[in-house]
Amino acid sequence: MRYDVEVAGRTRHLAVTRTGDTFAVTLDGRPYHVDAALIDAQTLSLVVDTVSRQSYETTLITDPVTGQLTVTVAGVAVPVALNGQRRFGRRDEGGGTGAAPQRLAASMPGKVVRVLVKTGDVVHARQPLVVVEAMKMENEMRASRDGMVAEVHAREGHSVEAGALLLVIQ
Amino acid sequence: MKKVLVANRGEIAVRVIRACREMGLSPVAVYSECDRDALHVRYADQALAIGPSPPRDSYLRIDRLLDAAKASGADAVHPGYGFLAENEAFAAAVQDAGLTFIGPSAAVIETMGSKTAARIAATQAGVPVVPGTAEPLDASVPEETIAALASSIGYPLLVKAVAGGGGKGMRTVTDPSELSSALRAARSEANAAFGDASVYLERRLTRPRHIEVQLLGDAYGTVVPFVERECSIQRRHQKVVEETPSLAVTPALREAMTAAAASVARAVGYTNAGTIEFLLDEDGRFYFLEMNTRLQVEHPITEMVSGVDLVRWQIRIARGDRLDLDPLALLRPKGHAIECRIYAEDPDNNFLPSPGRIRHLRAPAGPGMRDDSGAAAGLDVPIFYDPMISKLVAWAEDRPQAIARMRRALDEYLITGIRTTIPFFRWLLMQPAFESGAFDTTYLDRVLAARNGRPFVEPTPEIEDVAAIATAIMAATAGPSSTPSPSVWRGQARVEGLR
């Protein structure tokens, strides 16, 4: 079977043929013999001839919120996409350059403690905009660019989910 | 003493429960709504619900904790650290209810809990303090007055919560224009964390080390200090790595610092476990910073090099036993110990909290390793509490070997489902400054700022190849569809045929 796997921004082409417990894999034309043992639903122990029978423990997890697929190899988490399927994780500080508006979103669930600006305010890069409390710490969310506050969605005292839009800077 | 209520959660509740078990005492757990399935509940003999998940509705409710103690028949209460551990009203209420509080007296908690009163106590004991304001500045003190005090102390300075601890309610101010926002943030955080918005100002030493001395004191006036702990590796005033002994402390300096710590403790009639924190400047002068009237997060490293179980001694002291440890032996470290605080934070996304469900967890083991953890596979890391999930401690005969052991353990540690600070520690322990010990409390924030958010562990081409291969093999064995949706990874049944 053929798969396209995107790793670190590069699409890799793979073909997999199974023979019992071993797999003949070609990765961008290079052949590998892979011995695979299923440890649990997400964990594979692989013995691969990358050099000479190298042993790797890998886990494959789908983030329940963002849908992002992540493979952990030797303790290194590598985001991947399979056959072009991936939903990107949401970030707290979008924008940053040019004229694109900054859409400030909550990066984690928490409570809005303070909203430091109002619609129409002129703000500067790095200026604190909203204070969100999560896990006992107050986190100042800052402007990533100079601009004007176009929309304020955050309300003091309200709880927000991860990804909730707090405000927009034009 | 027969039954101990542990008024805490997470790894420290588990730690105290373990000591109780080893002493033949019956441990009682308390839990908030989101902690019903937590490890400390499962390890205890009895477990009582104390309310909704926000701490102010459960772990900070003195009335509910006392009700739980009565309902369970507990005759003693261990506060752990954090929550009510340094709350004199809690210590007094426990005593008033006829129970034993496993910690110092309410009076001494009150004295040392006020950072300003503690500074006065240290000065009276002949121990130097960092220059700063003597009196607390409560919410009624006008900003202009504080600004005037600030310029007389000089910048850079720290705004610190009078009731503070654990880096909460603390802000650095390098320029007068930042004072107002720092005051607001420190007051608000202090009020939320400690119910007291009072702050004080303290000069910020330029390149200090944070060195602290663990003490035990019994009810008969005996106070014994332990070998110093080096806690200079801090991120935004929060300790992230601790070790003992410190490379910066000579035997003569150790003698002076431990003697100063003991004299402060004796001067205030301190009992049970406590820690005196010092700043050590570049010229080898040390200043009293504050006293923590409780068990510290980093107590395990002291236990590793002293061979003394501090929690066991807390309980023994509380029930009236005499300290019979050899004070000279306690000041001779047996080997070297390092602790990494593993947090549910994403180091590659500005260390933002990463709550969620832990899918896999396999802790390192083997020679010299200790993992004090409250986490397990299948458990959620809740958003309501401190995101520390484990304290990984390595002990070895000397420092280079302890570092090697910690690196090995960090490579073994497997946690999936949430992000943790493990990749950050793998990077940190490879830094030349960490290896040589040439660091101070400003080191970590400086190098982190200079890295500009670069990932701590970047995948090699080999790792990328294996990631692609693993993904394809999972897909090939996951089901008949050639374009599986991400949900197929969850289906155990579909991958049964693999082996």
Contacts between the chains, C-beta under 8 A, distances in Angstrom:
chain1	res1	chain2	res2	distance
A	1	B	475	7.6
A	1	B	476	5.3
A	1	B	482	6.0
A	2	B	482	7.8
A	3	B	471	7.3
A	3	B	472	4.5
A	3	B	475	5.5
A	3	B	476	7.5
A	5	B	467	7.8
A	5	B	468	4.4
A	5	B	471	4.8
A	5	B	472	6.0
A	7	B	459	7.9
A	7	B	464	4.7
A	7	B	467	5.4
A	7	B	468	5.2
A	8	B	459	6.5
A	8	B	464	5.7
A	10	B	464	7.9
A	12	B	464	8.0
A	12	B	465	7.9
A	12	B	468	4.4
A	14	B	468	6.2
A	14	B	469	7.1
A	14	B	472	4.2
A	16	B	472	5.1
A	16	B	473	6.2
A	16	B	475	7.8
A	16	B	476	4.2
A	18	B	476	6.5
A	18	B	477	7.4
A	21	B	498	7.8
A	21	B	499	5.5
A	23	B	473	5.7
A	23	B	476	7.2
A	25	B	469	5.5
A	25	B	472	6.5
A	25	B	473	7.2
A	27	B	465	6.0
A	27	B	468	6.0
A	27	B	469	6.3
A	32	B	469	6.5
A	34	B	469	6.1
A	34	B	473	6.5
A	36	B	473	5.5
A	36	B	477	8.0
A	36	B	498	6.5
A	36	B	499	7.2
A	37	B	498	7.8
A	37	B	499	5.3
A	38	B	477	7.9
A	38	B	495	6.0
A	38	B	496	8.0
A	38	B	498	4.1
A	38	B	499	5.2
A	40	B	360	7.7
A	40	B	492	7.5
A	41	B	489	7.3
A	41	B	490	6.8
A	41	B	491	7.2
A	41	B	492	4.1
A	41	B	495	6.4
A	42	B	359	6.5
A	42	B	360	7.2
A	42	B	416	7.2
A	42	B	489	6.4
A	43	B	360	6.7
A	44	B	470	5.6
A	44	B	473	6.6
A	44	B	474	6.7
A	46	B	466	6.7
A	46	B	469	6.9
A	46	B	470	6.3
A	46	B	473	7.5
A	48	B	466	6.4
A	48	B	469	6.5
A	50	B	462	5.7
A	50	B	465	6.4
A	50	B	466	6.9
A	56	B	466	5.1
A	56	B	470	7.6
A	57	B	414	7.4
A	58	B	466	6.7
A	58	B	467	7.3
A	58	B	470	4.0
A	59	B	359	7.6
A	59	B	360	6.0
A	59	B	414	7.7
A	59	B	416	4.9
A	60	B	470	6.4
A	60	B	471	6.6
A	60	B	474	5.2
A	60	B	489	5.6
A	61	B	359	5.8
A	61	B	416	5.3
A	61	B	417	6.2
A	61	B	489	7.4
A	62	B	486	4.4
A	62	B	487	7.2
A	62	B	489	5.3
A	62	B	490	7.2
A	64	B	356	7.8
A	64	B	357	7.6
A	65	B	356	7.9
A	67	B	486	5.7
A	69	B	471	7.4
A	69	B	486	5.7
A	69	B	489	7.6
A	71	B	467	4.2
A	71	B	470	5.4
A	71	B	471	5.8
A	72	B	414	7.7
A	72	B	416	5.8
A	73	B	459	7.3
A	73	B	463	4.8
A	73	B	466	4.9
A	73	B	467	5.3
A	73	B	470	6.8
A	74	B	411	7.6
A	74	B	463	6.3
A	75	B	410	7.8
A	75	B	411	5.9
A	75	B	413	7.4
A	75	B	414	7.1
A	75	B	422	6.9
A	75	B	423	7.4
A	75	B	426	7.4
A	75	B	457	7.3
A	76	B	423	7.4
A	76	B	457	5.1
A	76	B	458	7.9
A	76	B	459	5.1
A	76	B	463	5.3
A	77	B	419	7.6
A	77	B	423	7.6
A	78	B	459	5.1
A	78	B	463	6.5
A	78	B	464	6.6
A	78	B	467	4.2
A	80	B	467	5.9
A	80	B	468	7.2
A	80	B	471	5.2
A	82	B	471	5.8
A	82	B	475	5.9
A	82	B	484	7.3
A	82	B	486	7.6
A	83	B	483	5.3
A	85	B	483	7.8
A	85	B	485	6.8
A	85	B	486	6.4
A	91	B	349	7.9
A	92	B	352	7.4
A	107	B	349	7.3
A	107	B	352	5.2
A	108	B	352	5.9
A	108	B	353	5.3
A	108	B	354	7.7
A	108	B	355	6.9
A	108	B	383	7.2
A	109	B	355	7.1
A	109	B	383	5.3
A	110	B	383	6.7
A	113	B	188	6.9
A	113	B	192	8.0
A	114	B	188	7.5
A	128	B	181	7.0
A	131	B	185	7.6
A	131	B	188	7.8
A	133	B	192	7.0
A	134	B	353	5.5
A	134	B	355	7.9
A	134	B	383	5.7
A	135	B	353	4.5
A	135	B	355	7.1
A	135	B	383	5.9
A	135	B	384	7.4
A	135	B	385	6.6
A	135	B	386	6.5
A	135	B	387	4.8
A	136	B	55	7.7
A	136	B	168	7.2
A	136	B	192	7.9
A	136	B	193	6.6
A	136	B	384	8.0
A	136	B	385	6.6
A	136	B	386	5.7
A	137	B	168	7.5
A	137	B	189	7.8
A	137	B	353	7.7
A	138	B	185	6.5
A	138	B	188	6.7
A	138	B	189	5.2
A	138	B	192	7.5
A	139	B	352	7.4
A	140	B	185	7.4
